[in-house]
């Protein structure tokens, strides 16, 4: 069963964007970033793409 997040369609704050950049820079995986920020993986992926932030892919 997938996790459900209560923050559906909430706008991104400046602090959240800074946290996303920091976590991505540390090399965290998408799933880990999603849990840490309580946002869906799809939301994280879309925002990272919009801002040109690279997310590590675990193999």
PLY file of the C-alpha trace (Angstrom):
ply
format ascii 1.0
element vertex 59
property float x
property float y
property float z
element edge 58
property int vertex1
property int vertex2
end_header
0.00 0.00 0.00
1.33 3.45 -0.88
1.78 6.14 1.71
-0.70 8.98 1.70
0.37 12.54 2.31
-1.97 15.16 3.73
-0.25 18.00 1.87
-1.85 17.31 -1.50
-1.34 20.19 -3.94
0.15 22.54 -1.35
2.44 25.26 -2.74
6.17 24.93 -2.14
7.71 27.28 0.40
11.18 28.78 0.12
12.33 26.66 3.08
11.09 23.47 1.40
12.95 24.31 -1.79
16.16 24.89 0.16
15.67 21.57 1.98
15.07 19.78 -1.34
18.29 21.23 -2.77
20.23 20.23 0.35
18.91 16.66 0.43
19.49 16.20 -3.30
23.03 17.56 -2.96
23.71 14.99 -0.21
22.80 12.26 -2.71
19.63 11.00 -1.02
17.27 8.83 -3.04
13.86 10.06 -4.16
12.02 7.81 -1.71
14.11 9.07 1.24
13.59 12.71 0.25
9.88 12.06 -0.09
9.65 10.68 3.43
11.81 13.44 4.91
9.69 16.17 3.32
6.29 14.46 3.65
5.55 14.99 -0.01
4.86 12.44 -2.72
7.68 11.12 -4.88
5.90 12.51 -7.94
5.71 15.97 -6.38
9.41 15.90 -5.49
10.35 14.68 -8.96
8.26 17.36 -10.70
9.61 20.20 -8.56
13.21 19.03 -8.93
12.80 18.92 -12.70
11.24 22.39 -12.72
14.14 23.85 -10.71
16.86 21.82 -12.47
17.81 19.83 -9.36
19.34 16.42 -9.97
18.08 13.55 -7.79
20.34 10.50 -7.27
19.14 7.23 -8.73
19.91 4.21 -6.59
20.78 1.04 -8.48
0 1
1 2
2 3
3 4
4 5
5 6
6 7
7 8
8 9
9 10
10 11
11 12
12 13
13 14
14 15
15 16
16 17
17 18
18 19
19 20
20 21
21 22
22 23
23 24
24 25
25 26
26 27
27 28
28 29
29 30
30 31
31 32
32 33
33 34
34 35
35 36
36 37
37 38
38 39
39 40
40 41
41 42
42 43
43 44
44 45
45 46
46 47
47 48
48 49
49 50
50 51
51 52
52 53
53 54
54 55
55 56
56 57
57 58
